[in-house]
Amino acid sequence: MAASEPSVSPVRPSAARLEKARKRDRVKEAFFLTQNVVRGNVLHNTGGAFHVMRLLSIHKMPAGLLAPEHPWVTGLLPNSEEPIWPRNLVFRTPVGTQWAKADYVPEPDEAIVGKVGRFLAAMVRKSVATPEIPHGPQRRMPHAINYLHGAVHYNGLSLLFNTFAEAMQYLADTRFRQELRRLIRQEGREVTLVFRERNYDPQEFAYFSAFVMSHLPWFANVNGAGRKVMWGNPSPYPAVNIINGAWVADISRLRHGDALGIVRPPVEAGCYFQGDYGVPTRDFHSLERLHAYLINQWVRRRGFRGGLYFVDRRRIEPERYQQYLASDGQQWTGNQPLPNPLRQRWLRWRAKRKPGQP
């Protein structure tokens, strides 16, 4: 009978190797986050801003390019009383049970996306009337920007989540991001993330926006009914617009008189997000907190102008501007302030110093 061979215990990596691997992973993640921010928030968003400025200066769009019964104005499918928005809801999570307020009951999904859609359709409607509504309190946006929202709400697609934390678990999943990019590439439409939770923390909303921009190569604008952050504006429900630039082609066709060709049919059901998605994820990265802080601080320093970049709020809200001047800005709420992550890190480092250490 042959002697049994001695068992060989597996070789475990040393602590130094594990630490080296962790450092390498942190560097790779930081590079991934940074390159997305540069591509989306710097390069891609700058190009989109130039398109908007072109439409506000060189290729100005007048009122009356759309009829009052146009689908971009009504939100209804052609020759129908059916709204488009539930048909373009391409992904949704099961309705949650845990909310910021215990007695909160979310509306049906169709009602949520419908309210967001009707809110944007109302902006388009303000550029339909001729003679035009004067640019001011009754029509805050130039016609080009109002028309732009038609491409977002009618041709655009929606993804519905319960909370920001839940959405992070999906956006952290490489397979989910690949499917989202496939959707945008094949459909050529704008995409909006909508949330059932209305009682949100504005600071978390700002950080979530930075999380989206660090995982996708596009700019993400945050809108909601709570305190404003970043470049956000009012919205019936929290909504993050992933601005990929698909609106440019639609607005170009409208500018050249193709009011019928810009009406896109609903997306065919069952073509996207048919897999099982979602992975455990981390808290917000320090780079994301810094990114959100810098953008939010930029908007806060604009004072009364706030988050209206392409519009001079002093012109469209003259009475409120005079009140702002009279109070020296003391009665102006502005954006929700965010803590400076660099200062927080410095204070933590100071707190760890031993007593008497120079």
C-alpha positions in Angstrom: 0.0 0.0 0.0 1.5 3.3 -1.1 2.0 6.0 1.5 -0.3 8.9 1.1 1.2 12.1 -0.2 1.5 15.0 2.2 -1.2 17.6 1.8 0.0 20.9 0.4 -1.7 24.0 1.9 -2.6 26.7 -0.6 -0.2 29.6 -0.8 -1.9 32.7 0.6 -0.9 36.1 -0.8 1.1 38.2 1.6 -0.3 41.3 3.3 2.0 43.4 1.1 0.6 41.9 -2.1 -3.0 42.4 -0.9 -2.3 46.0 -0.1 -0.6 46.5 -3.5 -3.6 45.0 -5.3 -6.0 47.2 -3.3 -3.9 50.3 -4.3 -3.9 49.2 -7.9 -7.7 48.8 -7.8 -8.1 52.3 -6.2 -6.0 53.8 -9.0 -8.0 52.0 -11.7 -11.3 53.2 -10.2 -10.1 56.8 -9.9 -9.0 56.7 -13.5 -12.4 55.3 -14.6 -14.3 58.0 -12.7 -12.1 60.8 -13.8 -12.1 60.0 -17.6 -15.9 59.8 -17.5 -16.2 63.2 -15.8 -13.8 64.7 -18.4 -15.6 63.1 -21.3 -19.1 64.0 -20.1 -18.9 67.1 -18.0 -16.1 68.9 -19.9 -16.0 67.7 -23.5 -19.5 66.5 -24.3 -21.4 69.0 -22.2 -19.3 71.9 -23.6 -20.3 70.8 -27.1 -24.0 70.7 -26.1 -23.7 74.2 -24.5 -22.3 75.6 -27.8 -25.3 74.1 -29.7 -27.7 75.8 -27.2 -25.9 79.1 -27.6 -26.0 78.7 -31.4 -29.8 78.4 -31.3 -30.0 81.4 -29.0 -27.9 83.7 -31.2 -27.1 82.6 -34.8 -30.0 80.2 -35.6 -32.8 81.7 -33.4 -36.0 79.8 -33.3 -39.3 81.8 -33.3 -42.6 81.0 -31.7 -45.3 79.0 -33.5 -43.1 76.2 -35.1 -45.5 73.7 -33.5 -49.3 73.6 -33.6 -51.2 73.4 -30.3 -52.3 69.8 -31.1 -48.7 68.7 -31.9 -47.7 65.6 -29.9 -44.7 67.5 -28.4 -47.3 69.9 -26.9 -50.0 67.5 -25.8 -47.9 64.4 -25.0 -50.4 62.2 -26.7 -49.8 59.6 -29.4 -51.0 60.8 -32.9 -54.7 60.4 -33.4 -55.1 59.1 -29.9 -55.9 60.1 -26.3 -53.1 57.8 -25.0 -50.1 59.6 -23.4 -46.7 58.6 -24.7 -44.8 58.6 -21.4 -45.8 55.1 -20.0 -45.0 53.6 -23.4 -41.4 54.9 -23.2 -40.8 53.7 -19.7 -38.1 51.2 -20.7 -37.0 50.0 -17.2 -38.5 50.1 -13.7 -37.7 48.4 -10.4 -40.4 46.9 -8.2 -42.2 49.4 -6.0 -40.4 49.7 -2.7 -41.7 49.6 0.9 -39.2 51.7 2.8 -39.5 55.5 2.4 -38.1 58.5 4.1 -41.6 59.2 5.6 -43.4 56.1 7.0 -46.8 57.2 5.7 -45.6 58.0 2.2 -47.4 56.1 -0.6 -46.0 56.6 -4.1 -48.3 57.2 -7.0 -48.6 54.6 -9.7 -45.7 54.5 -12.1 -47.7 55.8 -15.0 -48.8 58.8 -13.0 -45.2 59.6 -11.9 -43.8 59.6 -15.4 -46.9 61.3 -16.7 -46.5 64.2 -14.2 -42.9 64.7 -15.3 -43.8 64.5 -18.9 -46.7 67.0 -18.6 -44.5 69.4 -16.7 -42.0 69.5 -19.7 -44.8 69.6 -22.3 -46.1 72.7 -20.5 -42.8 74.4 -21.3 -43.1 73.5 -25.0 -46.6 74.9 -25.0 -45.3 78.4 -24.0 -43.6 78.7 -27.4 -46.6 77.7 -29.5 -48.7 80.9 -29.2 -48.4 83.6 -31.8 -48.0 86.5 -31.2 -45.4 85.1 -28.8 -45.6 85.3 -25.0 -43.0 88.0 -24.1 -39.8 86.6 -22.5 -40.3 87.2 -18.8 -42.1 85.8 -15.8 -44.8 84.0 -18.1 -42.2 82.6 -20.4 -38.9 82.1 -18.6 -37.1 80.2 -21.3 -36.2 81.1 -24.9 -38.1 79.3 -27.6 -35.2 77.0 -28.5 -34.9 75.7 -25.0 -38.7 75.2 -24.7 -38.7 73.2 -27.9 -35.7 71.2 -26.7 -37.8 69.9 -23.8 -40.2 68.3 -26.4 -37.3 66.1 -27.6 -36.7 65.1 -24.0 -40.2 64.4 -22.8 -41.9 63.0 -25.9 -39.1 61.2 -27.8 -37.1 60.6 -24.7 -37.0 57.4 -22.6 -37.4 56.9 -18.8 -36.0 54.6 -16.2 -37.8 54.5 -12.9 -36.2 53.7 -9.5 -37.3 54.0 -5.9 -34.3 55.8 -4.4 -30.9 57.1 -5.3 -29.3 54.3 -3.3 -31.2 51.7 -5.4 -30.2 53.3 -8.7 -26.6 53.3 -7.7 -26.7 49.5 -7.4 -27.8 49.3 -11.0 -25.4 52.0 -12.4 -22.5 50.2 -10.6 -23.3 47.1 -12.6 -21.2 47.0 -15.8 -23.9 44.9 -17.6 -26.6 47.5 -16.8 -24.4 50.4 -18.1 -23.6 48.5 -21.3 -27.3 47.9 -21.9 -28.0 51.6 -21.2 -25.4 52.6 -23.7 -26.8 50.1 -26.2 -30.2 51.7 -25.7 -28.9 55.2 -26.4 -26.8 54.1 -29.3 -29.6 52.2 -31.1 -32.5 54.5 -30.3 -30.8 57.9 -30.4 -32.9 59.4 -27.7 -32.5 61.3 -24.5 -32.8 59.3 -21.2 -34.2 60.5 -17.9 -33.9 58.7 -14.5 -37.0 59.3 -12.4 -37.5 58.4 -8.8 -40.6 57.4 -6.8 -39.2 58.9 -3.5 -40.1 62.6 -3.3 -38.8 63.2 0.2 -35.2 63.2 -0.7 -32.0 64.7 0.8 -30.7 67.4 -1.6 -27.1 66.7 -0.6 -27.6 63.0 -1.5 -29.2 64.1 -4.8 -26.1 66.2 -5.6 -23.7 63.4 -4.8 -25.9 60.9 -6.8 -25.6 63.2 -9.8 -21.8 63.2 -9.6 -22.0 59.4 -9.2 -24.0 59.2 -12.5 -21.4 61.5 -14.3 -18.5 59.4 -13.0 -20.0 56.2 -14.4 -21.4 57.4 -17.7 -19.7 59.7 -20.3 -22.5 62.3 -20.3 -23.6 65.2 -18.2 -26.4 64.6 -15.7 -28.7 67.4 -14.6 -30.7 67.1 -11.4 -34.3 68.5 -11.1 -36.7 68.0 -8.3 -39.3 69.5 -6.0 -37.0 70.0 -3.0 -34.1 72.4 -2.4 -32.1 73.0 -5.5 -28.6 71.6 -6.1 -26.1 71.8 -8.9 -27.8 73.2 -12.1 -31.1 71.7 -11.1 -34.5 73.2 -11.7 -38.1 72.4 -10.5 -39.7 69.1 -11.3 -42.7 67.2 -9.9 -40.5 64.2 -9.0 -36.8 63.9 -8.7 -35.4 63.4 -12.2 -31.9 63.2 -13.6 -31.6 64.1 -17.2 -28.7 62.2 -18.8 -28.0 64.6 -21.6 -26.4 62.6 -24.4 -27.1 65.1 -27.2 -29.8 63.2 -29.1 -32.0 66.4 -28.9 -29.7 68.2 -31.3 -30.9 66.2 -34.4 -34.6 66.6 -33.4 -34.3 70.4 -32.9 -32.4 70.7 -36.2 -35.2 69.0 -38.1 -37.8 71.2 -36.4 -35.8 74.3 -37.2 -36.0 73.3 -40.9 -39.7 72.8 -40.8 -40.1 69.1 -40.3 -42.7 69.1 -37.5 -44.0 65.7 -38.4 -40.7 63.9 -38.7 -39.7 64.7 -35.2 -42.5 62.7 -33.7 -40.9 59.4 -32.8 -43.1 56.3 -32.1 -42.9 54.5 -28.7 -40.0 52.1 -28.1 -41.0 48.5 -28.7 -41.6 46.7 -25.4 -39.2 44.0 -24.3 -36.2 45.0 -26.4 -34.0 46.3 -23.5 -33.0 45.5 -20.0 -34.2 41.9 -20.1 -31.4 40.6 -17.8 -31.0 40.5 -14.1 -29.1 43.6 -12.9 -27.8 45.2 -9.8 -24.7 44.7 -7.6 -23.7 45.8 -4.1 -21.9 49.1 -4.3 -19.9 51.5 -2.2 -20.8 54.9 -0.7 -20.0 58.1 -2.7 -16.3 58.3 -3.7 -14.3 61.3 -2.6 -13.9 62.4 -6.2 -17.7 62.4 -6.6 -18.2 64.5 -3.5 -15.6 67.0 -4.7 -17.1 67.1 -8.2 -20.6 67.8 -6.8 -19.2 70.4 -4.4 -17.3 72.3 -7.1 -20.3 72.5 -9.4 -22.7 73.4 -6.6 -20.3 76.1 -5.3 -20.1 77.5 -8.8 -23.9 77.9 -9.0 -24.0 79.3 -5.5 -21.5 82.0 -6.3 -23.6 83.1 -9.2 -26.0 84.6 -6.6 -29.4 85.6 -7.9 -28.7 84.1 -11.4 -28.3 80.7 -9.8 -28.8 77.7 -12.0 -30.2 79.5 -15.0 -27.1 79.5 -17.2 -28.6 80.4 -20.6 -31.1 82.8 -19.2 -30.6 86.0 -17.2 -32.9 85.6 -14.2 -32.5 89.3 -13.5 -34.4 90.0 -16.7 -37.2 87.5 -16.2 -37.7 88.1 -12.5 -37.2 91.9 -12.1 -39.3 92.3 -9.0 -37.5 89.4 -7.2 -34.2 90.8 -8.3 -35.0 94.2 -6.7 -35.9 92.4 -3.5 -32.6 90.6 -3.7 -30.7 93.8 -4.1 -32.7 95.5 -1.3 -31.8 92.8 1.2 -28.2 92.4 -0.1 -29.0 88.8 -0.9 -29.8 87.9 2.7 -33.3 86.7 1.8 -32.1 84.6 -1.2 -32.0 80.9 -0.4 -30.1 79.7 -3.5 -28.7 76.2 -3.7 -28.4 73.8 -0.8 -24.8 74.2 0.5 -22.5 71.2 0.4 -19.6 70.5 2.7 -16.1 71.0 1.3 -14.7 67.4 1.1 -11.1 68.7 1.1 -11.7 70.6 4.3 -13.4 67.6 5.9 -10.5 65.4 5.1 -8.1 68.0 6.5 -10.1 68.2 9.8 -10.1 64.4 10.1 -6.4 64.4 9.6 -5.9 67.0 12.3 -8.2 65.1 14.7 -6.0 62.0 14.3 -2.8 63.8 15.2 -1.4 62.8 18.6 -1.3 65.5 21.3 1.9 67.4 21.2 2.8 66.3 17.7 4.2 69.2 15.6 
